Every structure is written in C-alpha cells, then in structure tokens.
C-alpha cells in the first residue's frame, strides 16, 4: 500500500517523463486551491467533479485525499447520493463501488457488497 500524500508510482513516472506537464499539473492544482473555500469543501467539490466525470482513477485519488484530510465516509456517501439524480443511478452505484474500494483498503479489509 502506498503512503498517503505521495503520488502513485504511475503519476511519478509520468511526471519524470513529462516534467513540463508535471509543472502545469502543479500550477493548476495550486490555482484551484487558492480562494475562499476551506480544505474540507475543496475535497468535497473535487469528489463531486470526479463523480460527475465518471473517472474511476480520479474518484480513488479524491477519496484517498478526502479521507486523509478528515472527510468522513458518511460525508462522501452523501455526495454520492446528491450526485445520483444528476449522473443516474447505475453511475451512482459504480461510484459507490469505487469509493468502497478505497474505504475498505483504508480499513484494511474487504469492501462491502
């Protein structure tokens, strides 16, 4: 299991191969973090965007970061429920399973079925 706060190995390899894109990625992240939203709200918004885009990798990453920042699984589940009427129920179930993957890994167990 990777240590929290350290990007996945594939991301690190990508940035080594494309350092300019890595710098652009950092600048975009910094721009998104500067503003009036508090840290918890930033994570909840990122979750909503990842959910709406149906990007499994972004969901996994956003959930890991949100949990590390103190967002509870119940709060993450509420965002799934909020998204369901916009993205559709099948997509919401898929997202629920992606979130469950991360929450279960964090707890060191198997995900709920």
Secondary structure, DSSP 8 states (H G I E B T S, - for coil): ---TTS--HHHHHHHHH-HHHHHHHHHHHHHHHSSS--HHHHHHHHHHHHHHHT-HHHHHHHHHHHHHTT--HHHHHHHHHHHHHHH-HHHHHHHHHHHHHHHHHHHTS----
